[in-house]
Every structure is written in structure tokens, then in C-alpha cells.
Amino acid sequence: MPSVIDSHVHLYPDAINRDPRGWATAHGEPQWEILCTRRRKNGRAVQGFPGVDELLREMDVAGVARAVLLGWYWERAETCAMQNRFYADCVRAHPDRLSGFATVQPRAGGEAALGELARARDEGLIGVGELSPHAQGYDGADEAFRAVLARAGEWGMAVNLHVTDPESGAYPGRVATPLADFAALARAFPTVNFILAHWGGLLPLRAVGALMLPNIFYDTAASPLLYDAGIWARFISAVGAERVLFGSDFPLNVYPKLDAAPVMTRLLEEARAGGAGAAVLAENAARVLGVRLAV
């Protein structure tokens, strides 16, 4: 079976995993607490909190050759730095299986954000994100944010941005992310490869001209929570397979009615049944992110 690169995975240090809610309260991360530590109506947790060894075992079961660890859109710069150090350790320990993105908080100021990005890059992290200006308290015109994007373009670092579908239903912690903002950023920074998470909120299907922007790509994170299984064929047909990167959003439980705990295998089965081939499952990530495909 062809190699798989999961381009959208989250992971947290043991200090967070032991007591996620208590940690979030103590460290001033209320948005993350709302989104990640609640339970659904059926009593099941929104997500799990595996360690790196558990992630690697799940990857082995699903046949995922490499996972790309994405940071969270933290509210505090100190939390961004903590996660970046943790990811750097993970990547150093498992360079054949893991790659990592750096997260930053531009509200800390341009010098601080650029300094953190440089440190993360020096430590082996290869991209920026997952960021969410709308949730982190700044907008696309923020000078520090734009400085980060400019530097990412100079260094060839892809940028992953969280996108909320404007037509999605309400849920705890939902933050609106106007689709026009993402198209504007892609036009302003043509040398940056933007990866818009969660099918980009269906941006290219709703915004005239978005299909023409060559530096926008889309990941499939959390797909079953947002769309029916037909989204794979519909989106790929409209946008092109070369613009889509497989991402699971693990350890989010994307099949809460079927699984008591998050797994990767079921989403891969859905993707293949929906027409996702080698390009979506691995080749696009290898090209856009500059990561190695398993031999």
C-alpha cells in the first residue's frame, strides 16, 4: 500500500496530558480548554491525549509513514514556545516518522514572534501553524503577523491556518473566520504556501477567484465532523487533487458515534473510498512541505 503522510496532527507534552483542563486554567489558555477538554452529548471526550509513543503505534496500525505535528493557536506566547520545544524534541527523537510546525503569537510583538520562529526553525521545525488570527486576537493587517508570513516566505516554510466554515453550526469555542481574509493573505504573500485547514471552509467553492490562487492548498482535518463522505469526490473534482493534503486532526475523535477513542484508520478508509489517491495521501505533502516520502 502507498505511503501516507498525515499533514495535520496535534500532540502535547505530558504536563498537559496529565490534567488538560487544570493545565489550561493555570496557564491562561481558555480557548483551547473550551475546544479540547469538553465532552460531547454522548459523554465521549472530544479528543484524546496520547503521548508520542501512542501516536507512533496508531500510525503503525493505520499505515501512516509520517505525521506532521501542528502547533495550536495558543493565546500566550509562552505556550507557543513550550510546544515548539516539545515538537523539536519529538522530531529529533523520531526524524524518520515525525515533522513539526512552529506556532507563534504575534501579539507578543514582531521581534518576539520572529525570534521564536527563528529558534524553532534552527531546531528543525519546517512550517508555521496551525495559526488562527481570529482566535489569537489579531487580524490579517497586524504588522507582526505579516512579518511572520514574510519571513516564512523567505525561508520556504508553509503556513497552516485554521478555517471555520461560515455555514457550519454552532459549537462551544467556535470562532468565525471570514473566508475573504484567507484569499487576501494569499494574494499579499504569493511566495508563501498557505494550507487552509478543514477543507478551507470550502473557500474555493464559495469565493470567486479563489480557485486561481496557486499558493493555497487545503487539508482534510476533522472532515467527518464537518461534511459527509461525498466531500472527497466533490472537492477533488472541483479544485484538483494536487491542491489537497490528507490530514486527520488526530487525536480529535472524528467519529464520536462509532469510536470511543480517536483512530486514524477509519478516516483513511473514507478518503480512499472517496477517491483520494497517492497525491492526496502523501505526494502533495511531500512536495509542499518538503518532507521525505518513505521508500
Buried (B, 14 or more C-beta within 10 A) or exposed (E): EEBBBBBBBBBBBEEBBEEBEEBBEEBEBEBBBBBBBBEEEEEBBBBBBBBBEBBBEBBEEBBBBBBBBBBBBBBBBEBBBBBBBBBBBBBEEBEEBBBBBBBBBBBBBBEBBBBBBEBBBEBBBBBBBBBBBBBBBBEBEBEBBBBBBBBBBEBEBBBBBBBBBEEBEEEEBEBEBBBEBBBEBBEEBEEBBBBBBBBBBBBBBBBEEBBEBEBBBBBBBBBBBBBEEEBBEBBBEEBEBEBBBBBBBBBBBBBBEEEEEBBBBBBBEBBBEBBBEEBBBBBBBBBBBBBBBBE
